[in-house]
C-alpha cells in the first residue's frame, strides 16, 4: 500500500480499490467529513485549523443544515490539499511512531526547510509536500537532522 492510500484512513473514508479510484474521488470532491477527520488528527486542539484549507464562509455554506449531507463536498482543489495532508500525516506517523511525535515534527521549524514548519510547507502546494516527504524519508533512513 502506498503512502497515498495509507492517508485515506485519516479521512474517515472506506479505502478505495485503487489509487486511481482515490484520484477520481479527490477530483469529484471529498466529503466535508474528511476535512473534519484530518483536522482532529493533525490539530486536535485547534478547531480553526480547517480554515487554513477552506474559508469560513465556504465551510459554513458546506456544513450548513440546509445542505443534504450527501451533497456536502469539498472542491477538487480543497480535496487535493486534504488528501496531500493525509498522505504526509500517514508518513510522519509511520516515521515518528506516534501521533504526538508526528504532530511535534509537523509544527516545529526544521533546518532542512529553511526553518519553516513542515505543516506550512505541506499546505502551500504539492512541491512543498514532496520536500517534507523527503525530509521524512531522510529521517527514516538516518540521514536527516
N, CA, C and O atoms as a MOPAC input file, in Angstrom:
PM7 MOZYME 1SCF
protein

 N      0.85000 1    -1.18500 1     0.00000 1
 C      0.00000 1     0.00000 1     0.00000 1
 C      0.89100 1     1.24200 1     0.00000 1
 O      1.88600 1     1.30600 1     0.72200 1
 N      0.52500 1     2.21100 1    -0.80800 1
 C      1.32600 1     3.41700 1    -0.89700 1
 C      0.95300 1     4.40200 1     0.20700 1
 O     -0.09500 1     4.28000 1     0.84200 1
 N      1.82600 1     5.37200 1     0.41800 1
 C      1.56200 1     6.41200 1     1.41600 1
 C      0.27800 1     7.15800 1     1.06800 1
 O     -0.46300 1     7.58400 1     1.95400 1
 N      0.02500 1     7.31000 1    -0.22000 1
 C     -1.18900 1     7.98400 1    -0.67000 1
 C     -2.42200 1     7.27800 1    -0.11600 1
 O     -3.30800 1     7.92200 1     0.44600 1
 N     -2.47900 1     5.96400 1    -0.27100 1
 C     -3.63500 1     5.22200 1     0.22300 1
 C     -3.61600 1     5.05000 1     1.73800 1
 O     -4.67500 1     4.91200 1     2.35000 1
 N     -2.43700 1     5.05400 1     2.35500 1
 C     -2.37800 1     4.97700 1     3.82700 1
 C     -3.06200 1     6.19100 1     4.44900 1
 O     -3.64900 1     6.09500 1     5.52700 1
 N     -2.98600 1     7.32400 1     3.77200 1
 C     -3.59100 1     8.54300 1     4.30000 1
 C     -5.10500 1     8.50500 1     4.34900 1
 O     -5.71500 1     9.24600 1     5.12000 1
 N     -5.72500 1     7.65500 1     3.54000 1
 C     -7.19000 1     7.58000 1     3.47500 1
 C     -7.79100 1     7.27500 1     4.83500 1
 O     -8.86600 1     7.77800 1     5.16000 1
 N     -7.11900 1     6.46500 1     5.63100 1
 C     -7.69500 1     6.06900 1     6.93000 1
 C     -7.86500 1     7.25500 1     7.87000 1
 O     -8.63500 1     7.17400 1     8.82700 1
 N     -7.16200 1     8.35200 1     7.61500 1
 C     -7.29900 1     9.54000 1     8.46300 1
 C     -8.38900 1    10.47800 1     7.95500 1
 O     -8.59800 1    11.55500 1     8.51400 1
 N     -9.07500 1    10.07100 1     6.90500 1
 C    -10.11200 1    10.91300 1     6.31300 1
 C    -11.52300 1    10.39800 1     6.58000 1
 O    -12.50100 1    10.97500 1     6.10400 1
 N    -11.62400 1     9.31200 1     7.34100 1
 C    -12.94300 1     8.76900 1     7.64600 1
 C    -13.61700 1     8.14300 1     6.43600 1
 O    -14.84500 1     8.12900 1     6.34900 1
 N    -12.82300 1     7.62400 1     5.49900 1
 C    -13.36400 1     7.04400 1     4.27700 1
 C    -13.07100 1     5.55700 1     4.20100 1
 O    -12.12400 1     5.05900 1     4.80900 1
 N    -13.89400 1     4.86900 1     3.44900 1
 C    -13.63000 1     3.47100 1     3.13600 1
 C    -12.44900 1     3.45400 1     2.16300 1
 O    -12.41600 1     4.25700 1     1.23000 1
 N    -11.49000 1     2.56600 1     2.36000 1
 C    -10.34600 1     2.53200 1     1.44700 1
 C    -10.79000 1     2.26100 1     0.00500 1
 O    -11.56600 1     1.33800 1    -0.24300 1
 N    -10.29700 1     3.06200 1    -0.94200 1
 C    -10.65500 1     2.82300 1    -2.34400 1
 C     -9.97000 1     1.55900 1    -2.85900 1
 O     -8.99100 1     1.08800 1    -2.28000 1
 N    -10.49400 1     1.02500 1    -3.93800 1
 C     -9.95100 1    -0.20700 1    -4.51000 1
 C     -8.57500 1     0.01900 1    -5.13000 1
 O     -7.76500 1    -0.90500 1    -5.20900 1
 N     -8.31400 1     1.24500 1    -5.56700 1
 C     -7.03100 1     1.53000 1    -6.21200 1
 C     -6.67500 1     2.99900 1    -6.03200 1
 O     -7.50200 1     3.80900 1    -5.61200 1
 N     -5.43500 1     3.32100 1    -6.35600 1
 C     -5.01100 1     4.72400 1    -6.30800 1
 C     -5.79700 1     5.56400 1    -7.30300 1
 O     -6.13800 1     6.71100 1    -7.01200 1
 N     -6.08800 1     5.00900 1    -8.47000 1
 C     -6.84300 1     5.77000 1    -9.46900 1
 C     -8.26700 1     6.05500 1    -9.01000 1
 O     -8.81500 1     7.11800 1    -9.30000 1
 N     -8.86100 1     5.11700 1    -8.30100 1
 C    -10.18800 1     5.36100 1    -7.73800 1
 C    -10.12000 1     6.52200 1    -6.73700 1
 O    -11.02300 1     7.35700 1    -6.67700 1
 N     -9.05000 1     6.55800 1    -5.96400 1
 C     -8.84400 1     7.64600 1    -4.99600 1
 C     -8.63800 1     8.97500 1    -5.72300 1
 O     -9.18000 1     9.99700 1    -5.30300 1
 N     -7.87200 1     8.97100 1    -6.79500 1
 C     -7.67100 1    10.18200 1    -7.59300 1
 C     -9.01500 1    10.70600 1    -8.08200 1
 O     -9.28800 1    11.90400 1    -8.00000 1
 N     -9.85500 1     9.80400 1    -8.59000 1
 C    -11.17800 1    10.21700 1    -9.07300 1
 C    -12.03400 1    10.78200 1    -7.94400 1
 O    -12.73900 1    11.77400 1    -8.13300 1
 N    -11.97500 1    10.16100 1    -6.78300 1
 C    -12.73100 1    10.64300 1    -5.63000 1
 C    -12.28700 1    12.05700 1    -5.24100 1
 O    -13.12000 1    12.92100 1    -4.96600 1
 N    -10.98900 1    12.28200 1    -5.22200 1
 C    -10.46100 1    13.60900 1    -4.88200 1
 C    -10.88500 1    14.63000 1    -5.93100 1
 O    -11.25800 1    15.74900 1    -5.58200 1
 N    -10.83600 1    14.26800 1    -7.20200 1
 C    -11.25700 1    15.18100 1    -8.27000 1
 C    -12.72900 1    15.55900 1    -8.14000 1
 O    -13.10300 1    16.71000 1    -8.36200 1
 N    -13.56500 1    14.57800 1    -7.77800 1
 C    -15.00400 1    14.84300 1    -7.60200 1
 C    -15.27800 1    15.66500 1    -6.35100 1
 O    -16.29200 1    16.35700 1    -6.25900 1
 N    -14.36400 1    15.58300 1    -5.38900 1
 C    -14.52800 1    16.30300 1    -4.13100 1
 C    -14.77400 1    15.35400 1    -2.98500 1
 O    -15.72200 1    14.57000 1    -2.99700 1
 N    -13.90100 1    15.43500 1    -1.98500 1
 C    -14.06200 1    14.61100 1    -0.78900 1
 C    -15.23600 1    15.12400 1     0.03600 1
 O    -15.56900 1    16.30700 1    -0.03100 1
 N    -15.86200 1    14.25000 1     0.80800 1
 C    -16.91600 1    14.72400 1     1.70900 1
 C    -16.32800 1    15.67100 1     2.75700 1
 O    -15.16200 1    15.54200 1     3.12800 1
 N    -17.12400 1    16.60500 1     3.22300 1
 C    -16.67300 1    17.56200 1     4.23600 1
 C    -16.17900 1    16.83100 1     5.48200 1
 O    -15.29200 1    17.33100 1     6.17600 1
 N    -16.73700 1    15.65900 1     5.77600 1
 C    -16.29700 1    14.91100 1     6.96100 1
 C    -14.81300 1    14.57000 1     6.88700 1
 O    -14.17400 1    14.37800 1     7.92200 1
 N    -14.25700 1    14.49200 1     5.68300 1
 C    -12.82200 1    14.21600 1     5.53600 1
 C    -11.99300 1    15.36900 1     6.08900 1
 O    -10.95800 1    15.15500 1     6.72000 1
 N    -12.45100 1    16.57400 1     5.85000 1
 C    -11.77900 1    17.75300 1     6.39900 1
 C    -11.83800 1    17.72700 1     7.92500 1
 O    -10.85000 1    18.02400 1     8.59700 1
 N    -12.99700 1    17.37300 1     8.46100 1
 C    -13.16300 1    17.31200 1     9.91200 1
 C    -12.27700 1    16.22100 1    10.50600 1
 O    -11.69100 1    16.40700 1    11.57300 1
 N    -12.18000 1    15.09400 1     9.82600 1
 C    -11.36900 1    13.97400 1    10.32200 1
 C     -9.88900 1    14.32700 1    10.36400 1
 O     -9.22000 1    14.04900 1    11.35900 1
 N     -9.36500 1    14.93600 1     9.30000 1
 C     -7.93400 1    15.26600 1     9.29000 1
 C     -7.65500 1    16.39600 1    10.28200 1
 O     -6.57000 1    16.45200 1    10.86100 1
 N     -8.61000 1    17.28500 1    10.48400 1
 C     -8.46000 1    18.35200 1    11.48100 1
 C     -8.27300 1    17.74800 1    12.87000 1
 O     -7.41400 1    18.19100 1    13.63200 1
 N     -9.07800 1    16.73600 1    13.19800 1
 C     -9.00000 1    16.09400 1    14.51600 1
 C     -7.66200 1    15.39800 1    14.74500 1
 O     -7.17800 1    15.32800 1    15.87500 1
 N     -7.06800 1    14.88800 1    13.67700 1
 C     -5.81400 1    14.15700 1    13.79800 1
 C     -4.62000 1    15.10200 1    13.86000 1
 O     -3.76600 1    14.97700 1    14.73800 1
 N     -4.56500 1    16.04100 1    12.93000 1
 C     -3.40200 1    16.91900 1    12.80700 1
 C     -3.42400 1    18.03800 1    13.84000 1
 O     -2.38500 1    18.40800 1    14.38700 1
 N     -4.59900 1    18.56900 1    14.10100 1
 C     -4.70500 1    19.71700 1    15.01100 1
 C     -5.87900 1    19.51400 1    15.97300 1
 O     -6.86500 1    20.24700 1    15.90600 1
 N     -5.78100 1    18.52800 1    16.86300 1
 C     -6.92900 1    18.18200 1    17.71400 1
 C     -7.38500 1    19.28900 1    18.65500 1
 O     -8.54200 1    19.29600 1    19.07700 1
 N     -6.51300 1    20.21100 1    18.98800 1
 C     -6.90000 1    21.28900 1    19.90000 1
 C     -7.16900 1    22.60500 1    19.17800 1
 O     -7.40200 1    23.62800 1    19.82200 1
 N     -7.14000 1    22.58800 1    17.84900 1
 C     -7.32000 1    23.80900 1    17.06200 1
 C     -8.50700 1    23.64500 1    16.12200 1
 O     -8.35200 1    23.18800 1    14.98900 1
 N     -9.68600 1    24.01600 1    16.59300 1
 C    -10.88700 1    23.84400 1    15.77600 1
 C    -10.90400 1    24.77500 1    14.56400 1
 O    -11.71100 1    24.57800 1    13.65500 1
 N    -10.03900 1    25.77800 1    14.52900 1
 C     -9.99500 1    26.68700 1    13.37900 1
 C     -8.98500 1    26.24200 1    12.31800 1
 O     -8.86500 1    26.88700 1    11.27600 1
 N     -8.26200 1    25.15500 1    12.56800 1
 C     -7.27200 1    24.67600 1    11.60400 1
 C     -7.88300 1    24.47100 1    10.22100 1
 O     -7.26000 1    24.78700 1     9.20700 1
 N     -9.09800 1    23.94400 1    10.18600 1
 C     -9.76000 1    23.65300 1     8.91100 1
 C     -9.87900 1    24.88800 1     8.02400 1
 O     -9.97800 1    24.77300 1     6.80200 1
 N     -9.86900 1    26.06500 1     8.63900 1
 C     -9.99900 1    27.29400 1     7.85400 1
 C     -8.71700 1    27.65600 1     7.11000 1
 O     -8.69900 1    28.60600 1     6.32700 1
 N     -7.65300 1    26.90800 1     7.34900 1
 C     -6.43900 1    27.07400 1     6.55000 1
 C     -6.60400 1    26.37200 1     5.20500 1
 O     -5.83700 1    26.61200 1     4.27300 1
 N     -7.60100 1    25.51000 1     5.11200 1
 C     -7.85900 1    24.75200 1     3.88200 1
 C     -9.10800 1    25.25900 1     3.17800 1
 O     -9.13100 1    25.38300 1     1.95300 1
 N    -10.13800 1    25.54800 1     3.94700 1
 C    -11.41900 1    26.02400 1     3.42400 1
 C    -11.78200 1    27.30900 1     4.16800 1
 O    -11.71100 1    27.35600 1     5.39600 1
 N    -12.16500 1    28.33700 1     3.43700 1
 C    -12.53300 1    29.58800 1     4.10100 1
 C    -13.72900 1    29.36300 1     5.02100 1
 O    -14.49700 1    28.41800 1     4.84100 1
 N    -13.87600 1    30.24400 1     6.00700 1
 C    -15.00900 1    30.11700 1     6.93900 1
 C    -16.33100 1    30.14000 1     6.20000 1
 O    -17.21500 1    29.32400 1     6.46100 1
 N    -16.46200 1    31.08200 1     5.27500 1
 C    -17.72500 1    31.20700 1     4.54300 1
 C    -18.03900 1    29.92900 1     3.76900 1
 O    -19.17000 1    29.44400 1     3.79900 1
 N    -17.05300 1    29.39300 1     3.08600 1
 C    -17.26300 1    28.15400 1     2.32200 1
 C    -17.57800 1    26.99600 1     3.25400 1
 O    -18.46100 1    26.18700 1     2.97000 1
 N    -16.86500 1    26.91800 1     4.35600 1
 C    -17.09700 1    25.82800 1     5.29700 1
 C    -18.52900 1    25.86600 1     5.81400 1
 O    -19.21200 1    24.84200 1     5.80100 1
 N    -18.99400 1    27.01700 1     6.26400 1
 C    -20.33700 1    27.08300 1     6.82800 1
 C    -21.41100 1    26.90100 1     5.76500 1
 O    -22.50700 1    26.42800 1     6.06500 1
 N    -21.11000 1    27.26800 1     4.53800 1
 C    -22.04500 1    27.00800 1     3.44400 1
 C    -22.11800 1    25.49400 1     3.20100 1
 O    -23.20200 1    24.94500 1     3.00300 1
 N    -20.97100 1    24.83100 1     3.21700 1
 C    -20.93600 1    23.38500 1     3.00100 1
 C    -21.52100 1    22.61500 1     4.17200 1
 O    -22.18900 1    21.59800 1     3.98500 1
 N    -21.26900 1    23.10000 1     5.37600 1
 C    -21.64700 1    22.37600 1     6.57700 1
 C    -23.01100 1    22.79800 1     7.10700 1
 O    -23.47700 1    22.27700 1     8.12000 1
 N    -23.64400 1    23.73600 1     6.42600 1
 C    -24.93300 1    24.24600 1     6.87300 1
 C    -26.00200 1    23.17400 1     6.88700 1
 O    -25.94200 1    22.20600 1     6.12900 1
 N    -26.96100 1    23.35500 1     7.73700 1
 C    -28.01500 1    22.34800 1     7.90400 1
 C    -28.91900 1    22.26500 1     6.68200 1
 O    -29.59100 1    21.25100 1     6.49000 1
 N    -28.95500 1    23.30000 1     5.85400 1
 C    -29.84300 1    23.26800 1     4.69200 1
 C    -29.29100 1    22.40300 1     3.55800 1
 O    -30.02200 1    22.06900 1     2.62500 1
 N    -28.03100 1    22.04500 1     3.62800 1
 C    -27.42400 1    21.21700 1     2.58600 1
 C    -27.50800 1    19.74900 1     2.98300 1
 O    -27.03300 1    19.37700 1     4.05600 1
 N    -28.10800 1    18.90000 1     2.13400 1
 C    -28.14900 1    17.46500 1     2.46600 1
 C    -26.72600 1    16.91300 1     2.60900 1
 O    -25.82900 1    17.28100 1     1.85100 1
 N    -26.53700 1    16.04200 1     3.57300 1
 C    -25.19300 1    15.54600 1     3.86200 1
 C    -24.55400 1    14.86300 1     2.65300 1
 O    -23.33300 1    14.91000 1     2.50300 1
 N    -25.33100 1    14.24500 1     1.80800 1
 C    -24.76200 1    13.56800 1     0.63700 1
 C    -24.18500 1    14.55100 1    -0.37600 1
 O    -23.40600 1    14.14900 1    -1.24000 1
 N    -24.54700 1    15.82400 1    -0.29100 1
 C    -24.04600 1    16.81400 1    -1.24800 1
 C    -22.96700 1    17.70800 1    -0.65000 1
 O    -22.47700 1    18.61100 1    -1.32700 1
 N    -22.59500 1    17.48100 1     0.58100 1
 C    -21.58500 1    18.29700 1     1.24000 1
 C    -20.19800 1    17.82400 1     0.83100 1
 O    -19.62400 1    16.93600 1     1.46000 1
 N    -19.67200 1    18.41800 1    -0.21700 1
 C    -18.37300 1    18.01200 1    -0.73800 1
 C    -17.46000 1    19.21200 1    -0.87600 1
 O    -17.89100 1    20.32600 1    -1.17400 1
 N    -16.18600 1    18.94600 1    -0.65000 1
 C    -15.16600 1    19.96600 1    -0.87300 1
 C    -14.93600 1    20.08800 1    -2.37400 1
 O    -15.31200 1    19.19700 1    -3.13500 1
 N    -14.33200 1    21.16500 1    -2.79400 1
 C    -13.95800 1    21.29300 1    -4.20200 1
 C    -12.79800 1    20.34300 1    -4.48600 1
 O    -12.18800 1    19.80200 1    -3.56300 1
 N    -12.50300 1    20.14900 1    -5.75100 1
 C    -11.37400 1    19.31100 1    -6.11700 1
 C    -10.06500 1    19.84900 1    -5.56100 1
 O     -9.22700 1    19.08100 1    -5.08700 1
 N     -9.88300 1    21.17500 1    -5.61600 1
 C     -8.64700 1    21.78800 1    -5.10400 1
 C     -8.54300 1    21.62800 1    -3.58300 1
 O     -7.47500 1    21.30400 1    -3.06400 1
 N     -9.63700 1    21.85300 1    -2.88000 1
 C     -9.62800 1    21.67500 1    -1.42500 1
 C     -9.38400 1    20.20900 1    -1.07600 1
 O     -8.65100 1    19.90300 1    -0.13700 1
 N     -9.99400 1    19.31800 1    -1.82700 1
 C     -9.81500 1    17.88200 1    -1.59600 1
 C     -8.36300 1    17.47000 1    -1.81400 1
 O     -7.84000 1    16.62400 1    -1.08800 1
 N     -7.71400 1    18.06400 1    -2.80800 1
 C     -6.30600 1    17.74200 1    -3.06100 1
 C     -5.43700 1    18.13900 1    -1.88000 1
 O     -4.50400 1    17.41700 1    -1.52900 1
 N     -5.73100 1    19.27700 1    -1.26100 1
 C     -4.96400 1    19.71000 1    -0.08100 1
 C     -5.20100 1    18.73800 1     1.07300 1
 O     -4.25500 1    18.34500 1     1.75700 1
 N     -6.44300 1    18.35300 1     1.28900 1
 C     -6.77600 1    17.41800 1     2.37200 1
 C     -6.08500 1    16.07000 1     2.13200 1
 O     -5.51000 1    15.49500 1     3.05600 1
 N     -6.13900 1    15.57000 1     0.90300 1
 C     -5.50400 1    14.28900 1     0.57400 1
 C     -3.98900 1    14.37900 1     0.73500 1
 O     -3.36100 1    13.43800 1     1.22100 1
 N     -3.40200 1    15.49800 1     0.33100 1
 C     -1.95400 1    15.70800 1     0.47500 1
 C     -1.55700 1    15.70200 1     1.93800 1
 O     -0.57500 1    15.06400 1     2.31900 1
 N     -2.31100 1    16.40500 1     2.75100 1
 C     -2.03100 1    16.45900 1     4.17900 1
 C     -2.16800 1    15.07600 1     4.81800 1
 O     -1.34700 1    14.68800 1     5.64900 1
 N     -3.19700 1    14.34000 1     4.43100 1
 C     -3.40200 1    12.99200 1     4.98300 1
 C     -2.24500 1    12.07400 1     4.60700 1
 O     -1.80600 1    11.26100 1     5.42100 1
 N     -1.75700 1    12.20100 1     3.39400 1
 C     -0.63800 1    11.37600 1     2.94200 1
 C      0.63000 1    11.68700 1     3.73300 1
 O      1.32900 1    10.77400 1     4.17400 1
 N      0.92400 1    12.95900 1     3.91000 1
 C      2.11200 1    13.34500 1     4.68300 1
 C      1.93900 1    12.93800 1     6.14100 1
 O      2.88800 1    12.47600 1     6.77400 1
 N      0.73900 1    13.10400 1     6.67300 1
 C      0.48500 1    12.69600 1     8.05900 1
 C      0.74900 1    11.19600 1     8.23000 1
 O      1.37200 1    10.78300 1     9.20800 1
 N      0.28000 1    10.39000 1     7.29000 1
 C      0.49500 1     8.93800 1     7.37600 1
 C      1.98700 1     8.62000 1     7.41900 1
 O      2.42100 1     7.77100 1     8.19800 1
 N      2.76600 1     9.29700 1     6.58600 1
 C      4.20900 1     9.05900 1     6.57300 1
 C      4.84400 1     9.53700 1     7.87400 1
 O      5.69000 1     8.84600 1     8.44200 1
 N      4.44300 1    10.71200 1     8.34900 1
 C      5.01600 1    11.25200 1     9.59300 1
 C      4.71400 1    10.34000 1    10.77300 1
 O      5.58200 1    10.09000 1    11.61000 1
 N      3.50100 1     9.85200 1    10.84000 1
 C      3.13800 1     8.96600 1    11.95600 1
 C      3.90500 1     7.64600 1    11.87200 1
 O      4.30200 1     7.08700 1    12.89500 1
 N      4.10900 1     7.15400 1    10.65900 1
 C      4.86600 1     5.90900 1    10.48500 1
 C      6.32800 1     6.11700 1    10.88900 1
 O      6.91600 1     5.27000 1    11.56300 1
 N      6.91100 1     7.24200 1    10.47800 1
 C      8.31400 1     7.52200 1    10.79100 1
 C      8.50800 1     7.78300 1    12.27800 1
 O      9.44400 1     7.25700 1    12.88100 1
 N      7.63500 1     8.58900 1    12.87700 1
 C      7.79300 1     9.00500 1    14.27100 1
 C      7.15600 1     8.04500 1    15.26000 1
 O      7.39800 1     8.15200 1    16.46200 1
 N      6.34700 1     7.10600 1    14.77900 1
 C      5.77700 1     6.02900 1    15.59700 1
 C      4.68600 1     6.45100 1    16.58300 1
 O      4.22100 1     5.62900 1    17.37300 1
 N      4.27400 1     7.72000 1    16.54700 1
 C      3.16100 1     8.13800 1    17.40300 1
 C      2.55100 1     9.42300 1    16.85000 1
 O      3.24500 1    10.22700 1    16.22800 1
 N      1.25500 1     9.61600 1    17.07800 1
 C      0.61300 1    10.84300 1    16.61600 1
 C      1.22800 1    12.10000 1    17.24300 1
 O      1.40100 1    13.11100 1    16.56400 1
 N      1.55200 1    12.03600 1    18.52500 1
 C      2.12100 1    13.21200 1    19.18800 1
 C      3.47600 1    13.59100 1    18.60000 1
 O      3.75400 1    14.76900 1    18.37500 1
 N      4.31300 1    12.59600 1    18.35400 1
 C      5.63400 1    12.87200 1    17.77800 1
 C      5.50000 1    13.37000 1    16.34200 1
 O      6.24400 1    14.25700 1    15.92300 1
 N      4.56100 1    12.81000 1    15.58900 1
 C      4.33100 1    13.27500 1    14.21500 1
 C      3.85800 1    14.72200 1    14.22600 1
 O      4.30500 1    15.53600 1    13.41800 1
 N      2.95700 1    15.03600 1    15.14300 1
 C      2.45000 1    16.40600 1    15.26000 1
 C      3.57200 1    17.36500 1    15.65700 1
 O      3.67000 1    18.46400 1    15.11100 1
 N      4.41500 1    16.95800 1    16.60000 1
 C      5.55600 1    17.79400 1    17.00000 1
 C      6.44500 1    18.09100 1    15.79900 1
 O      6.88300 1    19.22600 1    15.61100 1
 N      6.71100 1    17.07300 1    14.98600 1
 C      7.53000 1    17.27000 1    13.79300 1
 C      6.87900 1    18.28500 1    12.85000 1
 O      7.54200 1    19.20800 1    12.37900 1
 N      5.59100 1    18.11600 1    12.57800 1
 C      4.92000 1    18.99500 1    11.61300 1
 C      4.82900 1    20.44100 1    12.07800 1
 O      4.81300 1    21.35500 1    11.25300 1
 N      4.76900 1    20.65800 1    13.37300 1
 C      4.61200 1    22.01400 1    13.89500 1
 C      5.93300 1    22.68400 1    14.29000 1
 O      5.94500 1    23.87100 1    14.61800 1
 N      7.02500 1    21.94900 1    14.26300 1
 C      8.32400 1    22.50800 1    14.67300 1
 C      9.10700 1    22.94500 1    13.44300 1
 O      9.17600 1    22.21300 1    12.45500 1
 N      9.68900 1    24.11900 1    13.50000 1
 C     10.52300 1    24.60500 1    12.39600 1
 C     11.65800 1    23.61500 1    12.16500 1
 O     12.20900 1    23.04500 1    13.10700 1
 N     11.99900 1    23.42200 1    10.88200 1
 C     13.01000 1    22.42000 1    10.55700 1
 C     14.13100 1    23.03900 1     9.72300 1
 O     13.86400 1    23.77300 1     8.77100 1
 N     15.38800 1    22.74400 1    10.07900 1
 C     16.52200 1    23.33500 1     9.35500 1
 C     16.57400 1    22.96000 1     7.87200 1
 O     17.03600 1    23.76100 1     7.06000 1
 N     16.11600 1    21.77300 1     7.50400 1
 C     16.13600 1    21.38500 1     6.09200 1
 C     15.03700 1    22.07600 1     5.28400 1
 O     14.98200 1    21.95500 1     4.06000 1
 N     14.18700 1    22.78500 1     5.96900 1
 C     13.12000 1    23.55700 1     5.30000 1
 C     13.31200 1    25.05300 1     5.53900 1
 O     12.35200 1    25.82300 1     5.56400 1
 N     14.56900 1    25.44400 1     5.71400 1
 C     14.91100 1    26.85700 1     5.97900 1
 C     14.14900 1    27.41600 1     7.17400 1
 O     13.65500 1    28.54300 1     7.15400 1
 N     14.07000 1    26.58700 1     8.21700 1
 C     13.41600 1    26.97500 1     9.47500 1
 C     11.91800 1    27.25200 1     9.30400 1
 O     11.33700 1    28.03600 1    10.05400 1
 N     11.31300 1    26.61700 1     8.33200 1
 C      9.86100 1    26.70600 1     8.17800 1
 C      9.23400 1    25.46600 1     8.79000 1
 O      9.87500 1    24.41900 1     8.88400 1
 N      7.99700 1    25.58600 1     9.20100 1
 C      7.27400 1    24.44100 1     9.76000 1
 C      6.83800 1    23.51000 1     8.62700 1
 O      6.27000 1    23.97000 1     7.63700 1
 N      7.09600 1    22.22000 1     8.76000 1
 C      6.66900 1    21.28600 1     7.71300 1
 C      5.18300 1    21.40700 1     7.36800 1
 O      4.81300 1    21.32200 1     6.19700 1
 N      4.34000 1    21.60200 1     8.36300 1
 C      2.91000 1    21.72300 1     8.10300 1
 C      2.61100 1    22.87000 1     7.14000 1
 O      1.80900 1    22.71800 1     6.21800 1
 N      3.25100 1    24.00800 1     7.35400 1
 C      3.02100 1    25.15800 1     6.48300 1
 C      3.46200 1    24.86500 1     5.05500 1
 O      2.79800 1    25.25700 1     4.09600 1
 N      4.58800 1    24.17400 1     4.92500 1
 C      5.12500 1    23.84300 1     3.60600 1
 C      4.19200 1    22.86200 1     2.88400 1
 O      3.96600 1    22.99000 1     1.68100 1
 N      3.65800 1    21.89500 1     3.61200 1
 C      2.73200 1    20.91900 1     3.03000 1
 C      1.47200 1    21.60900 1     2.52400 1
 O      0.99000 1    21.30200 1     1.43400 1
 N      0.94100 1    22.53300 1     3.30500 1
 C     -0.31000 1    23.18800 1     2.92500 1
 C     -0.15300 1    24.12300 1     1.72400 1
 O     -1.13000 1    24.41700 1     1.03500 1
 N      1.07300 1    24.58900 1     1.47300 1
 C      1.28500 1    25.53000 1     0.36800 1
 C      1.02700 1    24.90200 1    -0.99600 1
 O      0.25400 1    25.43700 1    -1.79000 1
 N      1.67000 1    23.77200 1    -1.27100 1
 C      1.46800 1    23.11100 1    -2.56600 1
 C      2.12300 1    21.74000 1    -2.57000 1
 O      2.77300 1    21.34700 1    -1.60200 1
 N      1.94500 1    21.02100 1    -3.66300 1
 C      2.46000 1    19.65300 1    -3.76000 1
 C      3.97700 1    19.61300 1    -3.73100 1
 O      4.55400 1    18.66300 1    -3.20200 1
 N      4.63000 1    20.61200 1    -4.28200 1
 C      6.09200 1    20.64700 1    -4.25000 1
 C      6.57600 1    20.72500 1    -2.80400 1
 O      7.53000 1    20.04500 1    -2.42600 1
 N      5.91600 1    21.55400 1    -2.00000 1
 C      6.25500 1    21.63600 1    -0.58200 1
 C      6.04400 1    20.31200 1     0.12200 1
 O      6.84900 1    19.90900 1     0.96200 1
 N      4.95400 1    19.63300 1    -0.22300 1
 C      4.69000 1    18.32700 1     0.39000 1
 C      5.79100 1    17.33400 1     0.02000 1
 O      6.19800 1    16.52500 1     0.85400 1
 N      6.27100 1    17.38600 1    -1.21300 1
 C      7.36600 1    16.49200 1    -1.62100 1
 C      8.63500 1    16.78800 1    -0.82800 1
 O      9.37500 1    15.87100 1    -0.47100 1
 N      8.88700 1    18.06000 1    -0.55300 1
 C     10.05500 1    18.40600 1     0.26700 1
 C      9.92900 1    17.81000 1     1.66700 1
 O     10.89200 1    17.26200 1     2.20400 1
 N      8.75900 1    17.91800 1     2.24200 1
 C      8.53500 1    17.36000 1     3.58900 1
 C      8.62200 1    15.84000 1     3.55300 1
 O      9.18400 1    15.22900 1     4.46100 1
 N      8.07100 1    15.23000 1     2.51500 1
 C      8.19400 1    13.77300 1     2.38400 1
 C      9.67000 1    13.37200 1     2.29600 1
 O     10.07900 1    12.35100 1     2.84900 1
 N     10.46100 1    14.18700 1     1.59300 1
 C     11.88800 1    13.91800 1     1.50100 1
 C     12.57800 1    13.98800 1     2.85000 1
 O     13.41400 1    13.14200 1     3.16600 1
 N     12.23200 1    14.99500 1     3.65200 1
 C     12.81100 1    15.11700 1     4.99700 1
 C     12.41200 1    13.90100 1     5.82600 1
 O     13.24200 1    13.33200 1     6.53500 1
 N     11.15300 1    13.50600 1     5.73900 1
 C     10.70000 1    12.32700 1     6.48900 1
 C     11.43200 1    11.06700 1     6.03000 1
 O     11.79300 1    10.22300 1     6.85000 1
 N     11.64600 1    10.94500 1     4.74700 1
 C     12.39900 1     9.80200 1     4.23300 1
 C     13.83000 1     9.78400 1     4.74500 1
 O     14.36000 1     8.72900 1     5.09400 1
 N     14.45200 1    10.95300 1     4.78800 1
 C     15.81500 1    11.04600 1     5.30900 1
 C     15.84400 1    10.72000 1     6.80800 1
 O     16.76200 1    10.05400 1     7.28700 1
 N     14.84300 1    11.19000 1     7.53100 1
 C     14.76500 1    10.85600 1     8.96100 1
 C     14.60000 1     9.34800 1     9.15800 1
 O     15.22400 1     8.74900 1    10.03400 1
 N     13.76700 1     8.76600 1     8.34600 1
 C     13.50600 1     7.34200 1     8.46700 1
 C     14.76600 1     6.50700 1     8.19200 1
 O     14.95100 1     5.43600 1     8.77200 1
 N     15.61600 1     7.00900 1     7.30900 1
 C     16.82200 1     6.27000 1     6.93900 1
 C     18.08300 1     6.81200 1     7.61900 1
 O     19.19900 1     6.42200 1     7.27500 1
 N     17.89800 1     7.69900 1     8.57100 1
 C     19.00300 1     8.14200 1     9.40000 1
 C     19.94800 1     9.15200 1     8.77600 1
 O     21.10700 1     9.24300 1     9.18100 1
 N     19.46900 1     9.92100 1     7.78800 1
 C     20.37400 1    10.87600 1     7.16600 1
 C     19.88500 1    12.32600 1     7.22000 1
 O     20.36100 1    13.16600 1     6.45700 1
 N     18.94800 1    12.62200 1     8.10500 1
 C     18.44000 1    13.99600 1     8.23300 1
 C     18.72600 1    14.52100 1     9.62900 1
 O     19.05500 1    13.77600 1    10.55200 1
 N     18.58800 1    15.82400 1     9.74500 1
 C     18.81500 1    16.49800 1    11.02600 1
 C     17.63100 1    16.24000 1    11.92800 1
 O     17.60500 1    16.71500 1    13.06300 1

